[in-house]
Amino acid sequence: MLSTIRIHLSPGKVDKKEIPLALLNDIKRGDCIVVAGAGLSAEVDMPLASELMKLLGSDIKKNVSEYDYEFESFPNVARAYEIVFDRVHLCQKVAELLQSREKQASISKVHQILIKNFKTIVTTNLDNLFEKAADQLGVPYFVIRRDKDIAFLTQEKNTIIKIHGSISEPDTLVITTSDYDNYDITHPGIIDFLTSLFSRKTFLFIGYSLRDEHFRRILSTVNHYLGGFSRKAYAVDPYVDKIKEMDLADRGIIVIRSEAKVFLEALFEKPEELIVSDISNPSIEALLKIRNCIDDVITRHYEREVSVMFTDMVGSTAFFANRGDINGLALLQKHDDILFPLIRGGGGELVKSIGDGRLFTFSNTNNAVNSAIEIQKTLAGYNANARPGEDIHIRIGIDTGPV
């Protein structure tokens, strides 16, 4: 049974939101873990990977003039920087760039709410904004950056798991393609620890794109071993499209369409706005609404307008009866030899042959009409020189509509 909390939010971007009651209960019990991504840091003007990539790429280009970083990913550019300079200079450069911006950044309300209300936070962010938020609020915390840190975990402190390291310790940074490729070897303890958490806890993704290959692999591993018993995960994202939402649902992740700040404030600071509703027995109207929504998504993404042409050879039945199958098939082959090149030249495609009838499709009406005209002109020229009784005449019908 799926019960939900309906949150009436105003004046935020989303003015009405439903979240599963199970998620709220897990948060209250302390069984929910937050996965925080770059979206949270970007809100306080910390540089994204694209900006870091440009800064590193420009340095590389000064030494290797032909290097083009504009179409590369950040891990690829970081690896190139490591090759041109060295690992120490790479880590120092990234740490300095982030630290200079971090000094100017203010701690967001989202960072404060998360560090105050969740015992465990997992993040791919390299900055120290969660640590600073904890210091501001007087929340004791412990940071995991390496496998060996796991041995010093304590229940008395909040835990911040930084799976890609931290700029406060540049040697822990995971930023190059080599770092990603070797993560299973260099961080087996963190991988196992996160896998264990995923199997026992509910994960809530906030400011996270869900593109990180490590988390995707961990989710797949947990779902594979636990099957239907694996815990659901949730993602707060106001911008995800329907196709992406369905893809996430297939991977056990339920989308909550809301801004992170609005969502968290409603949960922890405005409980009077939470209204419980039960949708375990949806009405026929609700089911039809869901069906219409799915139909609308399919229509918008896959429906296209095409022109359909059907041709029919005149008098073919009598020709076969009078001249025999061999002559009839030879004439039909001649018919195809004339039509098919003209159809292809007009951008058409053969869909089906039915006796002496042919069904073609075109991307637009003009191409279909122009092809029909060319066919009749070409057949007129052929018939002018054809032997008596072997001329070819066809009827052509065209229609256009959505498919």
C-alpha positions in Angstrom: 0.0 0.0 0.0 1.4 3.4 -1.0 0.4 6.2 1.3 1.5 9.8 0.7 2.0 13.1 2.4 0.7 16.0 0.3 2.6 19.1 0.9 1.0 22.4 -0.2 4.0 24.6 -0.9 3.8 28.3 -1.6 5.1 30.5 -3.0 7.8 28.1 -4.3 8.2 26.8 -7.9 6.1 23.8 -7.0 2.9 24.6 -5.2 1.7 21.1 -4.5 3.8 18.0 -3.9 3.3 14.4 -2.9 5.9 12.3 -1.1 5.6 8.7 0.1 4.8 8.4 3.8 7.4 5.7 4.0 10.1 8.3 3.2 8.9 10.6 6.0 8.8 7.7 8.5 12.4 6.7 7.5 13.5 10.3 8.1 11.9 10.3 11.5 13.6 7.0 12.4 17.0 8.1 11.2 16.9 5.5 8.5 17.4 8.0 5.6 20.7 9.0 4.1 21.2 12.0 1.9 23.3 12.0 -1.3 24.3 15.6 -2.1 25.6 16.6 -5.5 27.1 19.5 -7.3 23.7 21.3 -7.5 24.0 22.4 -3.9 27.5 23.9 -4.3 26.5 25.6 -7.5 23.7 27.5 -5.7 26.3 29.3 -3.6 28.4 30.1 -6.7 31.0 27.3 -6.3 32.5 26.4 -9.7 31.0 23.5 -11.6 33.1 20.9 -13.4 32.7 22.8 -16.7 34.4 25.9 -15.2 37.2 23.9 -13.6 37.7 22.1 -16.9 38.2 25.5 -18.8 40.7 26.7 -16.2 42.7 23.5 -16.3 42.4 23.2 -20.1 43.8 26.7 -20.7 46.9 25.8 -18.7 47.4 22.7 -20.7 47.0 24.6 -24.0 49.8 26.9 -23.0 52.1 23.9 -23.0 50.4 21.8 -25.7 49.0 24.3 -28.2 47.1 21.7 -30.3 45.2 20.4 -27.2 41.4 21.0 -27.5 39.6 20.6 -24.2 36.2 22.1 -25.2 34.6 18.8 -26.1 36.2 16.8 -23.3 34.8 15.8 -19.9 36.3 17.2 -16.7 37.9 13.8 -15.7 39.6 13.6 -19.1 40.9 17.2 -18.8 42.1 16.5 -15.3 44.0 13.4 -16.5 45.6 15.4 -19.3 46.7 18.0 -16.8 48.2 15.3 -14.7 50.1 14.0 -17.7 51.4 17.4 -18.8 52.3 18.5 -15.3 52.0 15.9 -12.5 49.6 14.6 -9.9 50.8 17.0 -7.1 50.3 20.1 -9.3 46.9 18.9 -10.4 45.6 18.4 -6.9 47.1 21.6 -5.7 45.6 23.5 -8.7 42.1 22.1 -8.1 42.3 22.7 -4.4 43.4 26.3 -4.8 40.7 27.1 -7.3 37.9 25.7 -5.0 39.3 27.1 -1.8 39.5 30.6 -3.3 35.8 30.5 -4.2 34.8 28.7 -1.0 36.1 31.7 1.1 33.6 33.9 -0.7 30.7 31.4 -0.6 28.0 31.7 2.1 26.6 28.5 3.7 23.2 27.8 2.1 20.0 27.0 4.1 20.0 23.6 2.4 23.4 22.7 3.8 22.3 23.8 7.3 19.0 21.8 7.2 20.7 18.7 5.9 23.6 18.6 8.4 21.2 19.3 11.3 18.6 16.7 10.4 20.5 13.8 8.8 23.1 11.6 10.6 24.8 10.5 7.4 25.5 12.6 4.3 27.2 11.2 1.2 28.6 13.7 -1.3 30.7 13.8 -4.4 31.4 17.5 -3.8 35.1 18.4 -3.1 34.4 21.5 -1.1 34.0 21.8 2.7 30.6 23.5 2.8 28.9 20.8 4.9 31.8 20.9 7.4 31.4 24.7 7.7 27.6 24.4 8.1 28.2 21.9 10.9 30.7 24.2 12.6 28.2 27.1 12.4 25.5 25.1 14.0 27.7 23.3 16.5 27.0 19.9 15.1 29.7 17.3 15.8 30.8 15.4 12.7 33.3 13.0 11.3 34.5 12.9 7.7 35.3 9.8 5.6 37.7 10.4 2.7 39.7 7.2 2.7 39.0 3.5 3.4 40.9 3.7 6.6 38.7 6.4 8.0 35.8 4.0 8.3 37.4 2.3 11.2 37.1 5.5 13.3 33.3 5.9 12.8 31.3 6.8 16.0 27.6 7.0 16.7 28.0 10.3 18.6 28.9 12.3 15.5 27.3 13.0 12.2 29.1 11.3 9.3 30.0 13.0 6.0 31.2 10.5 3.4 33.2 12.3 0.7 33.5 9.6 -2.0 35.6 11.9 -4.3 37.8 13.2 -1.5 38.2 16.8 -0.2 40.2 19.9 -1.0 41.2 20.1 2.6 43.3 17.0 1.9 44.3 17.3 -1.8 45.9 13.8 -1.9 42.4 12.3 -1.5 40.9 13.8 -4.6 39.2 11.5 -7.1 39.0 13.6 -10.3 40.7 12.0 -13.3 39.6 9.2 -15.6 42.3 7.0 -14.0 40.9 7.7 -10.6 37.5 6.6 -11.7 38.7 3.5 -13.5 40.7 2.4 -10.5 38.1 3.3 -7.8 37.2 -0.3 -7.0 40.9 -1.0 -6.4 41.7 2.2 -4.5 38.5 2.5 -2.4 37.1 -1.0 -1.9 36.2 -0.2 1.7 34.0 2.8 0.7 32.4 0.8 -2.0 31.5 -2.0 0.4 30.4 0.5 3.1 28.0 2.3 0.7 26.7 -1.0 -0.7 25.8 -2.0 2.9 24.1 1.3 3.6 22.1 1.1 0.4 20.8 -2.3 1.4 19.7 -1.1 4.9 18.8 2.5 4.5 16.7 4.8 2.3 18.7 7.2 0.1 17.5 10.7 -0.8 19.3 12.4 -3.7 19.4 16.2 -3.5 21.2 18.4 -6.0 22.5 15.2 -7.6 22.4 14.4 -11.3 22.5 10.6 -10.7 25.2 10.3 -13.5 28.0 9.2 -11.1 29.1 5.8 -12.3 29.9 4.6 -8.8 26.5 5.2 -7.4 24.8 3.8 -10.5 26.9 0.6 -10.1 26.2 0.4 -6.4 22.4 0.8 -7.0 22.5 -1.9 -9.7 24.5 -4.3 -7.4 22.0 -3.8 -4.5 19.0 -4.3 -6.7 20.5 -7.4 -8.3 21.3 -9.1 -5.0 18.2 -8.0 -3.0 15.7 -7.9 -5.9 12.3 -6.7 -4.7 13.6 -6.4 -1.1 16.0 -3.5 -1.9 15.0 -0.2 -0.4 13.5 2.5 -2.5 15.5 5.6 -3.2 14.2 9.1 -3.8 15.5 12.1 -5.9 14.4 15.7 -5.3 14.4 17.4 -8.7 11.9 19.9 -10.1 13.2 19.7 -13.7 13.4 16.0 -14.6 11.3 15.1 -17.7 8.8 12.3 -17.8 11.0 9.9 -19.8 13.9 10.3 -17.3 11.4 9.9 -14.4 10.2 6.6 -15.8 13.9 5.5 -16.3 14.7 6.3 -12.7 11.6 4.5 -11.5 12.8 1.4 -13.3 16.0 1.6 -11.2 14.0 2.0 -8.0 14.3 5.8 -7.7 11.2 7.8 -7.1 11.3 11.5 -8.2 10.0 14.2 -5.9 9.3 17.3 -8.0 10.4 20.2 -5.9 13.2 22.7 -5.3 15.5 21.3 -2.5 15.1 24.3 -0.3 11.3 24.4 -0.5 11.1 20.7 0.0 13.4 20.6 3.1 11.8 23.7 4.7 8.3 22.1 4.3 9.6 18.8 6.0 11.5 20.3 8.9 10.3 23.9 9.5 6.6 24.0 8.3 5.0 20.8 9.5 1.6 22.5 9.4 1.7 22.3 5.6 1.9 18.5 5.6 -1.4 16.9 4.7 -1.7 13.1 4.7 -3.5 11.5 1.8 -4.0 7.9 0.8 -3.7 6.8 -2.8 -3.6 3.1 -2.2 -7.0 2.7 -3.9 -6.9 5.0 -6.9 -10.2 5.8 -8.6 -10.9 5.0 -12.3 -10.5 8.8 -13.0 -7.1 8.8 -11.4 -6.0 5.7 -13.4 -7.3 7.3 -16.6 -5.4 10.5 -15.8 -2.2 8.5 -15.4 -2.9 6.7 -18.7 -3.4 10.0 -20.4 -0.2 11.3 -19.0 1.7 8.3 -20.4 0.0 8.7 -23.7 0.9 12.3 -23.8 4.6 11.6 -23.2 4.7 8.9 -25.9 3.0 11.2 -28.3 5.3 14.1 -27.7 8.5 12.0 -27.9 7.6 9.5 -30.7 4.6 10.7 -32.7 5.4 12.2 -36.1 3.4 13.3 -39.1 3.9 11.3 -42.3 2.5 11.1 -45.8 1.3 7.7 -47.0 1.2 6.7 -50.6 -0.6 3.7 -52.0 -0.3 2.6 -55.6 -2.4 0.0 -57.4 -1.6 -1.4 -60.9 -4.5 -1.1 -63.3 -5.6 -4.3 -65.2 -3.0 -6.6 -63.6 -5.6 -9.3 -62.8 -6.6 -9.6 -66.5 -3.0 -9.5 -67.7 -2.1 -12.4 -65.4 -5.1 -14.3 -66.7 -4.4 -13.7 -70.4 -0.6 -13.8 -70.5 0.2 -16.2 -67.6 2.1 -15.9 -64.3 5.6 -15.6 -65.9 4.7 -12.7 -68.1 2.6 -11.2 -65.3 5.5 -11.3 -62.8 7.9 -9.9 -65.4 5.6 -6.9 -65.9 5.2 -6.5 -62.2 9.0 -6.5 -61.8 9.2 -3.8 -64.5 6.7 -1.8 -62.6 8.9 -2.0 -59.4 12.0 -1.2 -61.4 10.4 2.1 -62.5 8.7 3.1 -59.2 11.3 2.2 -56.5 14.1 4.5 -57.7 11.7 7.4 -58.0 10.3 6.7 -54.5 13.8 6.6 -53.0 14.8 9.7 -54.9 11.8 11.5 -53.3 12.7 10.4 -49.8 10.1 7.7 -49.6 10.3 4.2 -48.1 8.6 1.0 -49.1 6.5 -0.3 -46.2 4.6 -3.2 -47.7 3.8 -5.0 -51.0 0.3 -6.4 -51.4 -0.2 -8.2 -54.7 0.3 -5.4 -57.3 -0.2 -2.7 -54.6 2.6 -0.9 -52.9 2.5 1.1 -49.7 5.1 3.9 -49.2 5.7 6.6 -46.6 7.2 10.1 -46.9 8.3 12.6 -44.3 6.1 15.3 -45.9 3.3 15.8 -48.4 5.3 17.7 -50.9 7.8 14.9 -51.4 4.9 12.4 -51.8 3.1 14.5 -54.4 6.2 15.3 -56.4 7.1 11.6 -56.4 3.6 10.8 -57.7 4.0 13.3 -60.5 7.4 11.9 -61.5 6.0 8.4 -61.5 3.2 9.2 -63.8 5.5 11.2 -66.2 8.0 8.3 -66.3 5.3 5.7 -66.9 3.9 7.9 -69.7 7.4 7.8 -71.4 7.7 4.1 -70.9 4.2 3.4 -72.3 4.9 5.4 -75.4 7.5 2.8 -76.4 6.0 -0.3 -74.8 4.8 -3.3 -76.8 1.0 -3.6 -77.2 -0.6 -4.9 -74.1 2.5 -4.4 -71.9 2.0 -0.8 -71.0 1.7 0.0 -67.2 -0.9 2.2 -65.7 -1.3 2.8 -61.9 -3.6 4.6 -59.6 -2.0 6.6 -56.7 -3.6 7.7 -53.5 -1.9 10.0 -50.9 -2.9 10.8 -47.3 -1.1 12.7 -44.5 -1.5 12.4 -40.7 0.1 11.6 -37.4 1.6 8.1 -36.8 
